[in-house]
């Protein structure tokens, strides 16, 4: 799958040789797209006020509000029900019903920064990174969070991406 401007979503079933245009029922610019299986996926609108969700491989799309998450930058789903989103004001939100509703989670962070990316290990273990060297993780599905101090050298860096191979091996991408 790939997304584009003016509500265009395209799908390939032959490794990218050809692309089929899907009807998203919007002309809004679209951003990130995530699928958890061959049928269920979400695409974020560029203004970050809603997602479109499909459960039939992109034949139909349903709008889901995300206005509870201020200027959210990244979202991810582990499966068809469980997802997290991060954004401005160090916001973390969670859904357990496929994006139908979102709950803001309390974190140890103030509201001055911005969170940029997250990575699921499973429904309990999630890593999140953001501006000013911010790294937080949860081991209990978002009920409590631990701040990870990377040291003074990272305080001025914007952490853009986080990925983990297992519970102990991971990577962070920064900008200086």
C-alpha positions, -999 to +999 in steps of 0.1 A: +000+000+000+010+036-006-007+069+000-005+102-017-020+137-019-057+144-026-070+112-008-053+088-032-045+054-017-029+027-040-024-010-035-002-035-052-005-073-052+024-080-076+054-066-057+050-030-070+048-037-108+013-023-109-008-002-085-046-001-081-062+031-069-086+027-040-115+049-032-108+066+001-139+089-001-117+120+007-098+146-012-077+155+019-040+149+018-031+117+035+001+107+055+012+076+072-003+042+064-002+011+086-016-024+080-015-052+106-027-079+082-039-083+047-073-067+055-070-042+084-052-009+081-053+028+089-041+059+070-036+092+087-048+125+072-022+151+069-039+175+093-038+148+120-075+151+128-086+117+117-076+083+105-093+062+078-097+025+087-103-004+064-111-040+074-116-053+038-081-047+023-089-011+012-123-016-006-140+007+019-126+032+044-143+046+076-133+079+092-121+077+128-116+109+149-082+115+165-088+150+177-080+139+213-044+137+202-029+172+196-010+172+163-001+136+165+030+126+146+030+088+146+006+060+153+011+022+153-011-008+158+001-041+171-030-060+160-065-051+149-074-037+183-044-023+201-027+009+191-008+039+204-003+074+190+021+101+200+023+138+192+027+174+204+026+184+240+043+150+248+009+134+242+005+096+243-028+080+235-040+044+234-068+025+218-079-010+226-108-010+201-092-006+168-092+032+168-129+038+176-119+057+207-086+069+222-075+074+258-049+100+268-022+084+290-004+100+319+034+101+314+063+115+334+068+142+308+058+179+309+037+193+280+065+213+264+079+187+240+069+166+212+069+128+208+079+115+174+079+077+172+070+045+191+077+008+189+057-021+203+073-051+217+039-065+226+007-050+242+026-044+274+060-032+263+062+001+243+092+024+237+086+061+227+111+088+216+108+125+211+124+159+211+150+170+237+164+135+240+131+121+253+129+083+258+101+067+278+090+031+280+062+011+296+062-025+307+025-025+317+006-014+286+008+024+295-003+023+331+031+036+342+061+050+323+098+051+330+120+079+316+153+068+302+182+093+306+206+091+276+229+117+290+235+154+285+247+150+249+212+140+238+192+168+256+195+190+225+187+162+200+154+153+184+150+115+185+131+106+154+128+068+153+130+038+177+130+001+169+138-029+190+147-064+179+140-079+214+139-067+250+175-057+251+186-048+216+173-015+200+181+015+179+173+052+180+177+076+151+185+112+160+189+146+143+214+171+155 
